[in-house]
Amino acid sequence: MTGLITVTPEQNSYMLPLIDAYKRRGVEVINDKHNFFFSNVSVDFVHIHWPELLYQWDTFVQKNDQEKLYFVRCKIKLYKENFSKILLIFYNIQNHIVKLI
């Protein structure tokens, strides 16, 4: 079994124990947003943490919100067409960083 996690351990230390847990269960783990968008590897599941990070990727700097959404939707559709399960984790419904007035 092969899984793709869109966040790397360098981006969030929580990923290390998660990757280790997957590996202990025999899962080959691939990381990073780049692999989400450009890898042609067939995976059994895609584990998306902090979906907003997909939209903040450097490659997307020049794109508007509609273009970003379209690109992400196309990739998810492609994974689903190849029978990958999609795990989507939202940690915060609203931004928890508040500007002080």
C-alpha positions in Angstrom: 0.0 0.0 0.0 1.2 3.5 -0.9 0.0 6.8 0.6 0.7 10.4 -0.2 0.7 13.0 2.5 0.7 16.5 1.3 2.7 18.0 4.2 6.4 17.2 4.9 7.9 16.7 8.3 9.9 19.9 7.7 6.6 21.8 7.6 5.1 20.3 10.7 6.7 18.0 13.3 3.4 16.2 13.8 4.0 14.4 10.5 7.0 12.3 11.8 4.9 10.2 14.1 2.1 9.9 11.5 4.6 8.7 8.9 6.2 6.3 11.3 2.7 4.9 12.2 1.9 4.4 8.5 5.3 2.7 7.9 4.8 0.3 10.9 1.7 -0.8 9.1 3.5 -1.5 5.9 2.5 1.7 4.1 5.0 3.3 1.7 4.8 7.0 2.3 5.3 9.8 -0.2 5.3 13.4 1.0 5.0 16.9 -0.2 2.7 19.2 -2.3 4.9 18.8 -5.3 4.2 15.1 -5.4 0.5 15.8 -5.0 0.5 18.0 -8.0 3.1 16.4 -10.3 3.8 12.8 -9.3 2.5 10.1 -11.6 2.8 7.4 -8.9 -0.5 5.5 -8.3 -1.4 5.8 -4.6 -4.0 4.0 -2.5 -4.8 7.1 -0.5 -4.0 10.9 -0.4 -3.9 12.3 3.1 -4.4 16.1 2.8 -3.5 18.0 6.0 -4.3 21.7 6.2 -5.9 22.0 2.7 -5.2 25.7 2.6 -1.5 24.9 2.3 -2.1 23.5 -1.2 -3.3 27.0 -2.2 -0.3 28.8 -0.6 2.2 26.8 -2.6 4.9 28.9 -4.3 3.9 27.6 -7.7 0.5 29.2 -7.3 1.7 32.8 -6.4 0.7 34.2 -9.8 -2.7 32.4 -10.0 -6.0 33.8 -8.8 -8.2 31.9 -6.4 -10.4 30.3 -9.2 -7.3 29.0 -11.0 -6.0 27.5 -7.8 -9.3 25.8 -6.9 -9.6 24.4 -10.5 -6.1 23.0 -10.3 -6.6 21.3 -6.9 -10.0 19.9 -8.0 -8.6 18.5 -11.2 -5.9 16.7 -9.2 -8.3 15.3 -6.6 -10.6 14.1 -9.5 -7.6 12.4 -11.1 -6.7 10.6 -7.9 -10.3 9.5 -7.4 -10.5 8.2 -11.0 -7.5 6.1 -10.2 -9.3 4.7 -7.1 -7.3 6.6 -4.5 -9.1 7.3 -1.2 -9.0 11.0 -0.2 -8.5 11.8 3.5 -9.1 15.5 4.1 -8.2 16.9 7.6 -9.5 20.3 8.7 -7.9 21.5 11.9 -9.5 24.9 12.1 -12.9 26.0 10.7 -11.9 29.6 11.1 -8.5 31.3 11.1 -7.4 31.4 14.8 -5.0 34.3 14.3 -6.8 37.5 15.3 -5.7 41.0 14.5 -5.7 43.3 17.4 -7.3 46.7 16.8 
